Amino acid sequence: FIAIIGWIIALVNFDVFEYKGGDDNDNNDDEDDDDDELEEKGEEQEERKAYYHGVMGCVVMTMGLMQPINAFIRPHAPQPGDPKPSSRVVWEIIHKSMGYFAITLAVATIVLGTTLVP
């Protein structure tokens, strides 16, 4: 419950999905503007990283929030000695794969987020 509240606060207060991209119409050829162009490219790269960090974080949070739903659709485990039904095997493979993907994406999101700290 606290994670949901934190997620809502972050989505409302931070511009998670506000990547506007660069301005491709700027064709100024002055050499004095080279430093400004490099600075703008650096700022654009930071904006892009912040955008990806936000999107990745939302995907990870969504996957985590879907776990209670996953409990309702889980096929029941077989009785000891009975073979696993194919629906249970498929569910286990998908469940484990999504879990590993969520953990991997969460680590990547954290690493990307640490590069955004000034």
NUVEXVO-234298 format. One line per field, with one value per residue: residue in three letters; y negated, z, x of N, C-alpha, C, O in turn; residue number from 1. Coordinates in nm, 2 decimals, decimal comma, padded with zeros to 4 digits, always signed. Layout:
BEGIN
resn = ALA; ...;
nnorth = Y; ...;
nup = Z; ...;
neast = X; ...;
canorth = Y; ...;
caup = Z; ...;
caeast = X; ...;
cnorth = Y; ...;
cup = Z; ...;
ceast = X; ...;
onorth = Y; ...;
oup = Z; ...;
oeast = X; ...;
resi = NUM; ...;
***
This chain:
BEGIN
resn = PHE; ILE; ALA; ILE; ILE; GLY; TRP; ILE; ILE; ALA; LEU; VAL; ASN; PHE; ASP; VAL; PHE; GLU; TYR; LYS; GLY; GLY; ASP; ASP; ASN; ASP; ASN; ASN; ASP; ASP; GLU; ASP; ASP; ASP; ASP; ASP; GLU; LEU; GLU; GLU; LYS; GLY; GLU; GLU; GLN; GLU; GLU; ARG; LYS; ALA; TYR; TYR; HIS; GLY; VAL; MET; GLY; CYS; VAL; VAL; MET; THR; MET; GLY; LEU; MET; GLN; PRO; ILE; ASN; ALA; PHE; ILE; ARG; PRO; HIS; ALA; PRO; GLN; PRO; GLY; ASP; PRO; LYS; PRO; SER; SER; ARG; VAL; VAL; TRP; GLU; ILE; ILE; HIS; LYS; SER; MET; GLY; TYR; PHE; ALA; ILE; THR; LEU; ALA; VAL; ALA; THR; ILE; VAL; LEU; GLY; THR; THR; LEU; VAL; PRO;
nnorth = +00,12; -00,13; -00,15; -00,19; -00,44; -00,60; -00,57; -00,69; -00,96; -01,01; -01,00; -01,21; -01,44; -01,45; -01,49; -01,25; -01,14; -01,34; -01,37; -01,56; -01,57; -01,66; -01,98; -01,97; -02,16; -02,35; -02,51; -02,65; -02,77; -02,89; -02,91; -02,99; -02,89; -02,63; -02,53; -02,58; -02,41; -02,16; -02,16; -02,17; -01,92; -01,76; -01,82; -01,73; -01,45; -01,39; -01,44; -01,24; -01,01; -01,04; -01,02; -00,75; -00,62; -00,68; -00,55; -00,29; -00,24; -00,26; -00,04; +00,17; +00,12; +00,16; +00,43; +00,54; +00,46; +00,61; +00,86; +00,95; +01,00; +01,21; +01,41; +01,49; +01,61; +01,82; +02,16; +02,44; +02,62; +02,96; +03,26; +03,44; +03,67; +03,67; +03,58; +03,27; +03,04; +02,92; +02,65; +02,55; +02,58; +02,41; +02,17; +02,15; +02,12; +01,88; +01,71; +01,73; +01,63; +01,37; +01,27; +01,28; +01,11; +00,87; +00,82; +00,79; +00,57; +00,38; +00,36; +00,25; +00,01; -00,12; -00,15; -00,32; -00,53; -00,62; -00,74; -00,98; -01,14; -01,44;
nup = +00,00; +00,08; -00,11; -00,34; -00,29; -00,28; -00,54; -00,68; -00,59; -00,69; -00,97; -01,00; -00,91; -01,04; -01,36; -01,53; -01,78; -01,97; -02,19; -02,44; -02,65; -02,89; -03,06; -03,39; -03,59; -03,56; -03,72; -03,69; -03,77; -03,64; -03,48; -03,22; -03,10; -03,05; -02,79; -02,66; -02,80; -02,73; -02,46; -02,47; -02,59; -02,39; -02,19; -02,32; -02,33; -02,06; -02,01; -02,17; -02,04; -01,79; -01,87; -01,97; -01,73; -01,58; -01,72; -01,72; -01,44; -01,39; -01,53; -01,38; -01,13; -01,20; -01,27; -01,02; -00,88; -01,00; -00,89; -00,68; -00,83; -00,99; -00,81; -00,79; -01,04; -01,05; -01,11; -00,91; -00,70; -00,76; -00,59; -00,37; -00,54; -00,77; -01,12; -01,25; -01,38; -01,72; -01,74; -01,49; -01,52; -01,73; -01,62; -01,40; -01,55; -01,68; -01,46; -01,32; -01,51; -01,56; -01,30; -01,28; -01,49; -01,39; -01,17; -01,29; -01,46; -01,26; -01,13; -01,34; -01,37; -01,13; -01,15; -01,37; -01,26; -01,06; -01,22; -01,27; -01,05; -00,93;
neast = +00,08; +00,19; +00,39; +00,23; +00,12; +00,36; +00,44; +00,23; +00,27; +00,52; +00,47; +00,29; +00,43; +00,68; +00,82; +00,79; +00,73; +00,82; +00,99; +01,12; +01,29; +01,55; +01,61; +01,59; +01,60; +01,79; +02,04; +02,28; +02,59; +02,81; +03,13; +03,15; +02,93; +02,98; +03,04; +02,80; +02,63; +02,74; +02,68; +02,40; +02,36; +02,45; +02,26; +02,03; +02,09; +02,09; +01,82; +01,70; +01,80; +01,68; +01,41; +01,40; +01,46; +01,24; +01,03; +01,12; +01,12; +00,84; +00,75; +00,86; +00,74; +00,47; +00,48; +00,54; +00,31; +00,12; +00,14; -00,04; -00,27; -00,17; -00,17; -00,43; -00,48; -00,32; -00,27; -00,37; -00,15; -00,04; -00,15; +00,07; +00,26; +00,10; +00,11; +00,22; -00,01; -00,03; -00,10; -00,01; +00,27; +00,33; +00,24; +00,43; +00,67; +00,63; +00,58; +00,83; +01,00; +00,91; +00,96; +01,24; +01,30; +01,18; +01,35; +01,60; +01,55; +01,48; +01,73; +01,88; +01,74; +01,79; +02,07; +02,08; +01,94; +02,12; +02,31; +02,20; +02,21; +02,33;
canorth = +00,00; -00,24; -00,16; -00,25; -00,59; -00,66; -00,57; -00,80; -01,08; -01,03; -01,02; -01,34; -01,55; -01,45; -01,49; -01,12; -01,12; -01,46; -01,39; -01,64; -01,55; -01,78; -02,06; -01,94; -02,27; -02,45; -02,49; -02,76; -02,72; -02,97; -02,83; -03,03; -02,82; -02,49; -02,50; -02,58; -02,29; -02,05; -02,17; -02,13; -01,78; -01,69; -01,83; -01,64; -01,32; -01,37; -01,43; -01,11; -00,91; -01,06; -00,96; -00,61; -00,58; -00,69; -00,45; -00,16; -00,23; -00,24; +00,10; +00,25; +00,10; +00,23; +00,58; +00,57; +00,44; +00,72; +00,99; +01,00; +01,06; +01,33; +01,51; +01,54; +01,69; +01,93; +02,30; +02,51; +02,72; +03,09; +03,34; +03,52; +03,79; +03,64; +03,50; +03,13; +03,01; +02,83; +02,51; +02,52; +02,58; +02,29; +02,06; +02,14; +02,07; +01,74; +01,64; +01,72; +01,55; +01,23; +01,23; +01,26; +00,99; +00,76; +00,80; +00,74; +00,44; +00,30; +00,32; +00,16; -00,12; -00,18; -00,19; -00,44; -00,64; -00,67; -00,83; -01,10; -01,22; -01,54;
caup = +00,00; +00,08; -00,25; -00,44; -00,25; -00,32; -00,69; -00,73; -00,56; -00,79; -01,10; -01,00; -00,88; -01,13; -01,50; -01,57; -01,92; -02,04; -02,28; -02,56; -02,76; -02,93; -03,17; -03,51; -03,68; -03,53; -03,82; -03,67; -03,80; -03,58; -03,40; -03,08; -03,05; -03,03; -02,65; -02,63; -02,86; -02,65; -02,34; -02,50; -02,62; -02,26; -02,12; -02,39; -02,29; -01,93; -02,02; -02,22; -01,94; -01,69; -01,93; -01,97; -01,59; -01,53; -01,79; -01,66; -01,31; -01,40; -01,57; -01,27; -01,03; -01,25; -01,26; -00,88; -00,83; -01,06; -00,82; -00,61; -00,94; -01,03; -00,71; -00,82; -01,16; -01,04; -01,10; -00,78; -00,70; -00,76; -00,47; -00,37; -00,62; -00,89; -01,21; -01,26; -01,51; -01,81; -01,70; -01,38; -01,57; -01,81; -01,52; -01,33; -01,64; -01,70; -01,33; -01,29; -01,61; -01,53; -01,18; -01,32; -01,58; -01,31; -01,09; -01,38; -01,50; -01,14; -01,11; -01,45; -01,34; -01,02; -01,20; -01,45; -01,17; -00,99; -01,31; -01,28; -00,93; -00,96;
caeast = +00,00; +00,28; +00,45; +00,14; +00,12; +00,48; +00,44; +00,14; +00,33; +00,63; +00,41; +00,23; +00,53; +00,80; +00,79; +00,84; +00,72; +00,83; +01,11; +01,08; +01,38; +01,63; +01,56; +01,66; +01,59; +01,90; +02,15; +02,37; +02,73; +02,91; +03,22; +03,13; +02,82; +03,01; +03,03; +02,66; +02,58; +02,78; +02,61; +02,27; +02,35; +02,46; +02,13; +01,94; +02,12; +02,04; +01,67; +01,67; +01,82; +01,57; +01,29; +01,41; +01,46; +01,10; +00,96; +01,16; +01,06; +00,70; +00,73; +00,90; +00,64; +00,35; +00,50; +00,52; +00,17; +00,04; +00,16; -00,16; -00,36; -00,11; -00,20; -00,57; -00,49; -00,23; -00,33; -00,34; -00,04; -00,09; -00,13; +00,20; +00,26; +00,03; +00,19; +00,18; -00,08; +00,05; -00,13; +00,08; +00,40; +00,33; +00,23; +00,55; +00,77; +00,60; +00,60; +00,97; +01,06; +00,87; +01,03; +01,38; +01,30; +01,16; +01,47; +01,70; +01,51; +01,49; +01,87; +01,92; +01,68; +01,86; +02,20; +02,06; +01,91; +02,24; +02,39; +02,13; +02,24; +02,44;
cnorth = -00,13; -00,26; -00,22; -00,40; -00,66; -00,67; -00,68; -00,94; -01,11; -01,07; -01,16; -01,45; -01,55; -01,44; -01,36; -01,10; -01,24; -01,47; -01,45; -01,62; -01,67; -01,86; -02,04; -02,05; -02,38; -02,43; -02,60; -02,71; -02,80; -02,88; -02,87; -02,95; -02,67; -02,45; -02,49; -02,45; -02,17; -02,05; -02,13; -01,98; -01,70; -01,70; -01,74; -01,49; -01,29; -01,36; -01,29; -01,00; -00,92; -01,00; -00,81; -00,55; -00,58; -00,58; -00,31; -00,14; -00,20; -00,09; +00,19; +00,24; +00,17; +00,38; +00,62; +00,56; +00,55; +00,85; +01,04; +01,06; +01,19; +01,44; +01,57; +01,63; +01,81; +02,07; +02,36; +02,61; +02,86; +03,16; +03,41; +03,65; +03,78; +03,56; +03,36; +03,11; +02,92; +02,69; +02,46; +02,50; +02,44; +02,17; +02,04; +02,08; +01,92; +01,66; +01,62; +01,62; +01,40; +01,18; +01,20; +01,13; +00,86; +00,72; +00,74; +00,60; +00,34; +00,26; +00,23; +00,02; -00,19; -00,23; -00,32; -00,56; -00,70; -00,76; -00,97; -01,19; -01,31; -01,52;
cup = +00,00; -00,05; -00,35; -00,41; -00,30; -00,47; -00,74; -00,70; -00,66; -00,93; -01,11; -00,99; -00,97; -01,27; -01,56; -01,72; -02,01; -02,11; -02,41; -02,68; -02,80; -03,04; -03,29; -03,61; -03,66; -03,62; -03,81; -03,68; -03,73; -03,48; -03,25; -03,02; -03,02; -02,88; -02,61; -02,68; -02,78; -02,52; -02,36; -02,53; -02,48; -02,18; -02,19; -02,35; -02,15; -01,92; -02,07; -02,12; -01,83; -01,74; -01,92; -01,83; -01,54; -01,59; -01,73; -01,52; -01,30; -01,44; -01,46; -01,16; -01,08; -01,24; -01,11; -00,83; -00,89; -00,98; -00,74; -00,72; -00,98; -00,93; -00,74; -00,94; -01,16; -01,03; -00,97; -00,80; -00,70; -00,62; -00,48; -00,45; -00,76; -00,99; -01,22; -01,39; -01,59; -01,78; -01,59; -01,43; -01,65; -01,72; -01,45; -01,42; -01,66; -01,58; -01,30; -01,39; -01,59; -01,40; -01,21; -01,40; -01,49; -01,22; -01,17; -01,42; -01,38; -01,11; -01,21; -01,42; -01,23; -01,07; -01,28; -01,37; -01,10; -01,08; -01,32; -01,16; -00,96; -00,87;
ceast = +00,09; +00,35; +00,36; +00,13; +00,24; +00,49; +00,35; +00,21; +00,44; +00,58; +00,35; +00,33; +00,65; +00,75; +00,85; +00,84; +00,73; +00,96; +01,06; +01,17; +01,45; +01,56; +01,64; +01,67; +01,70; +02,02; +02,25; +02,51; +02,84; +03,00; +03,20; +03,02; +02,85; +03,00; +02,88; +02,59; +02,61; +02,70; +02,46; +02,26; +02,37; +02,33; +02,03; +01,96; +02,07; +01,89; +01,63; +01,69; +01,72; +01,44; +01,29; +01,40; +01,32; +01,02; +00,99; +01,11; +00,91; +00,67; +00,76; +00,79; +00,51; +00,36; +00,49; +00,38; +00,08; +00,05; +00,04; -00,26; -00,30; -00,15; -00,34; -00,57; -00,40; -00,30; -00,28; -00,23; -00,10; -00,07; +00,01; +00,17; +00,18; +00,12; +00,13; +00,10; +00,00; +00,02; -00,04; +00,22; +00,42; +00,33; +00,36; +00,66; +00,75; +00,62; +00,75; +01,04; +01,03; +00,94; +01,17; +01,39; +01,28; +01,28; +01,58; +01,67; +01,52; +01,64; +01,92; +01,86; +01,75; +02,00; +02,18; +02,02; +02,03; +02,33; +02,32; +02,15; +02,35; +02,56;
onorth = -00,22; -00,37; -00,30; -00,48; -00,76; -00,77; -00,75; -01,02; -01,23; -01,15; -01,23; -01,56; -01,66; -01,37; -01,37; -01,05; -01,26; -01,58; -01,39; -01,65; -01,78; -01,81; -02,09; -02,04; -02,48; -02,33; -02,65; -02,61; -02,78; -02,80; -02,79; -02,94; -02,60; -02,34; -02,41; -02,39; -02,08; -01,94; -02,06; -01,92; -01,60; -01,60; -01,68; -01,41; -01,18; -01,28; -01,23; -00,91; -00,82; -00,94; -00,75; -00,45; -00,48; -00,52; -00,23; -00,03; -00,13; -00,03; +00,29; +00,34; +00,23; +00,45; +00,72; +00,64; +00,57; +00,94; +01,16; +01,16; +01,29; +01,56; +01,69; +01,71; +01,89; +02,08; +02,34; +02,67; +02,88; +03,11; +03,44; +03,72; +03,86; +03,48; +03,33; +03,16; +02,84; +02,60; +02,35; +02,41; +02,37; +02,08; +01,93; +02,00; +01,84; +01,55; +01,51; +01,54; +01,32; +01,07; +01,10; +01,05; +00,76; +00,60; +00,64; +00,51; +00,22; +00,15; +00,13; -00,08; -00,31; -00,34; -00,41; -00,67; -00,82; -00,84; -01,06; -01,31; -01,27; -01,59;
oup = -00,07; -00,09; -00,43; -00,51; -00,36; -00,53; -00,84; -00,79; -00,71; -00,99; -01,21; -01,06; -00,99; -01,30; -01,64; -01,78; -02,11; -02,11; -02,48; -02,79; -02,74; -03,10; -03,30; -03,71; -03,72; -03,59; -03,91; -03,61; -03,76; -03,41; -03,16; -02,90; -02,98; -02,85; -02,53; -02,62; -02,76; -02,47; -02,28; -02,48; -02,47; -02,12; -02,12; -02,33; -02,12; -01,85; -02,02; -02,10; -01,78; -01,67; -01,88; -01,80; -01,47; -01,53; -01,71; -01,49; -01,22; -01,39; -01,43; -01,11; -01,00; -01,20; -01,08; -00,75; -00,84; -01,02; -00,75; -00,69; -01,01; -00,97; -00,71; -00,95; -01,25; -00,94; -00,92; -00,91; -00,63; -00,54; -00,59; -00,42; -00,85; -00,94; -01,19; -01,49; -01,54; -01,80; -01,59; -01,38; -01,63; -01,74; -01,43; -01,37; -01,65; -01,58; -01,26; -01,35; -01,60; -01,39; -01,16; -01,38; -01,51; -01,21; -01,13; -01,42; -01,40; -01,08; -01,18; -01,45; -01,24; -01,03; -01,27; -01,39; -01,07; -01,03; -01,37; -01,16; -01,01; -00,89;
oeast = +00,06; +00,38; +00,41; +00,13; +00,24; +00,54; +00,39; +00,20; +00,46; +00,63; +00,36; +00,32; +00,71; +00,65; +00,95; +00,94; +00,67; +01,03; +00,98; +01,14; +01,42; +01,46; +01,76; +01,74; +01,71; +02,09; +02,29; +02,55; +02,96; +02,94; +03,23; +03,01; +02,76; +02,94; +02,84; +02,50; +02,53; +02,66; +02,40; +02,16; +02,30; +02,29; +01,95; +01,87; +02,02; +01,83; +01,53; +01,61; +01,67; +01,37; +01,19; +01,34; +01,27; +00,94; +00,91; +01,07; +00,87; +00,57; +00,68; +00,75; +00,44; +00,27; +00,43; +00,34; -00,03; -00,02; +00,01; -00,33; -00,38; -00,16; -00,37; -00,66; -00,39; -00,40; -00,17; -00,22; -00,20; +00,02; +00,05; +00,08; +00,20; +00,20; +00,02; +00,14; +00,08; +00,11; +00,01; +00,29; +00,52; +00,41; +00,41; +00,74; +00,85; +00,68; +00,79; +01,12; +01,12; +00,98; +01,22; +01,49; +01,35; +01,31; +01,64; +01,76; +01,56; +01,67; +01,99; +01,93; +01,77; +02,04; +02,26; +02,07; +02,03; +02,40; +02,39; +02,12; +02,46; +02,66;
resi = 1; 2; 3; 4; 5; 6; 7; 8; 9; 10; 11; 12; 13; 14; 15; 16; 17; 18; 19; 20; 21; 22; 23; 24; 25; 26; 27; 28; 29; 30; 31; 32; 33; 34; 35; 36; 37; 38; 39; 40; 41; 42; 43; 44; 45; 46; 47; 48; 49; 50; 51; 52; 53; 54; 55; 56; 57; 58; 59; 60; 61; 62; 63; 64; 65; 66; 67; 68; 69; 70; 71; 72; 73; 74; 75; 76; 77; 78; 79; 80; 81; 82; 83; 84; 85; 86; 87; 88; 89; 90; 91; 92; 93; 94; 95; 96; 97; 98; 99; 100; 101; 102; 103; 104; 105; 106; 107; 108; 109; 110; 111; 112; 113; 114; 115; 116; 117; 118;
***
